[in-house]
Amino acid sequence: MTYEHLRKHRRAFFCALFALLACCVWFFLTTPIRSDIRALLPEGDNGQLIQDFDMLAQSGLANNVFITVRGRPETDRLDLIAAADTLATALKPPLFRLIDPASVKPLEALRFLLDNAPNLVNEAEMVAIGEHVAPQAINARLRDNIRQLSSPQGIVMKRLIRRDPLGFTAILAPRLKALNIFSAATLADGHLFSKDNTAILLSAHSDIPLTDAEGASRLLSAFESASADLAPGITAEIISGHVHTLGNATTIKSDLIVIAFADFAALALLFFVFFAQWTL
Amino acid sequence: MRFIVPILILLCPCLVQANDSILTGLHAMAEKTHSISSSFTQEKHLAMFNEQLVSKGYFAFSRPSSLRWEYNQPFHSGFVIRDNEGMEWDEASGVRSFTLDSSPAMAMIARQIMAWTTFDIDWLNSRYDISLISASPLTIQLRPKSDVTREFLEHLTVSFSPDSATISSLELHETDGDFTRISFTGQRLNLTLPEDTFTVSQ
């Protein structure tokens, strides 16, 4: 199809062109728009980066939200508790599902390690397991089990001892040391206080996926709205992956807008420079 | 049929809520107690063993918050607590120090032992539903109110001496049917306890 041929059928050509443009506009308007930042992430080598990100999102850790309610040194302890309770009440599901500190069960972490031990042990730990199953070690361990079962702690420890009579959990337990971030905190009056008693930590799960930029925006707006009502002298800060999701999405979108305008300007420049004939 | 329920209630005293006057009397008696020391024999009936685990030891308490809980047969272990600080020991690990802030589990255990043995009725009432099983000798049953505690503890049975001055035995019934009976003997109330009762040499 040559230019001469098209020149002879300009009306048909423009009709076809407008029909094509109309189809494009219709396609654009009906395409569902996702605000999931995952689509904007680079895949990395062999898709490794995106796989790692997916695993993080599926781990259940990614949607955790931590909120620090902080007072001044002179803030009354009861006022701080009241502020934390008021804020917790204002933060509603599905954006925030507050976690009761009393419901946290440290033994669950040990149970998880034990259940997943076959997938978690490395070579050094296998050597340690070998030492644990030597006859003398078994004898000492079982004697210690009886001592623990007889102690007042025995009622709580019994289930763990029954599941792990040879103490393999002790080999994996050092891994939990890295998670011991609350060692300076104290649990009192149903709240988790900082060491200096000037701050309370609230923790929550959110139904908003870590990669949902629009959801992250709603979550942060709800937090800012709720924390605006705190008493003078008491502030709240949020730590969550959603903050970074929203920040990244905002940056990526502004970059895309700049790129789109630059593309358009370059194409327009090409069009105006190289197309000499403007008449139909 | 309409008479069956009242008759059942009469025949089943464990369903009767503990009488306020009895609890008040116990509370008044506990208020007068400044120190307790006692030997104890503990029997553990666990489904995982054919035989019961029997151990013997010594217990001491002094107001406001000093506690010693020690096993000396068939092994040596135990702990002492004075205010917020404590030390525990056993044959395998030796002596270790701890604070109640850093060891919430130990804090909870110590608080429970103090409440049961001194019969701290206000604390117990806030955490257990208390029922009267027998008026003479006085025996009461405590059922935990908290869902967390109910996961492993079904109920406690506390039996008092004939004069209701001291606890003669304590039974802890777990949800899986296992139970522990602690029988106290040679109780001595309000004596001046030796200085080293609530300390342990490293």
Contacts between the chains, C-beta under 8 A, distances in Angstrom:
chain1	res1	chain2	res2	distance
A	102	B	148	6.8
A	103	B	148	7.9
A	140	B	92	7.0
A	143	B	75	7.8
A	144	B	90	7.8
A	144	B	92	5.3
A	146	B	53	6.4
A	146	B	75	7.9
A	147	B	71	7.9
A	147	B	75	5.2
A	147	B	77	5.7
A	147	B	90	6.1
A	147	B	91	7.4
A	147	B	92	7.6
A	149	B	44	6.5
A	149	B	46	6.6
A	149	B	53	6.6
A	150	B	42	6.7
A	150	B	44	6.0
A	150	B	53	5.4
A	150	B	55	4.8
A	150	B	71	6.6
A	150	B	75	7.7
A	151	B	71	7.3
A	151	B	77	6.5
A	152	B	69	6.6
A	152	B	109	4.7
A	152	B	112	7.8
A	152	B	113	6.5
A	153	B	105	6.7
A	153	B	106	7.9
A	153	B	109	6.2
A	154	B	44	7.2
A	154	B	180	7.9
A	155	B	152	5.7
A	155	B	153	6.8
A	155	B	172	6.7
A	155	B	174	6.2
A	155	B	180	7.5
A	156	B	105	6.8
A	156	B	152	6.5
A	158	B	46	7.3
A	158	B	174	7.8
A	158	B	178	7.4
A	159	B	152	7.8
A	162	B	48	6.2
A	183	B	102	7.4
A	186	B	101	5.5
A	187	B	104	6.4
